[in-house]
């Protein structure tokens, strides 16, 4: 009995004990050396190398950019009573370094064309649609018509439909747009609209580049 008890309590060989301690410490709290080796491992390096690099705003102006597949970058959907603020927005966007191409109905619609046809064409030929939602917008059937056309064109495209609220209570926000965040018209709203358009065009160009590759 005594020799069997001593056998049970016999100390493990130091080499085995060291290897067990090493494997335990490595699994519970990686050392700095192991972290460094993992950070430079081929698999991690490969993941980093294929991750798309962030695009600069200037990239959307490249001649081969997917941006040029459509006639306009932005279609402004608005009521006629809000023309003054819309003209300010268009002037701001077209004056940016990206020189955004805006569709403004009273300026760009073809004389003699049917209103419905022009509104549909404007939606289909534009990357983004700014909905200037005001009391006049809510009462204008053509504005609602164009809004529905935009939602039918790309119901799930993030950043493509850009609702902008002005002088409208949140409770009056159109139900059709309630799955989308909106911009509330204030001092820096033009900048927010511009940044949203840039972000969408960058994503479009990046997606187009990855598809061609």
Order of alpha helices (4+ residues) and beta strands (2+ residues): alpha-alpha-alpha-alpha-beta-alpha-beta-alpha-alpha-beta-alpha-alpha-beta-beta-alpha
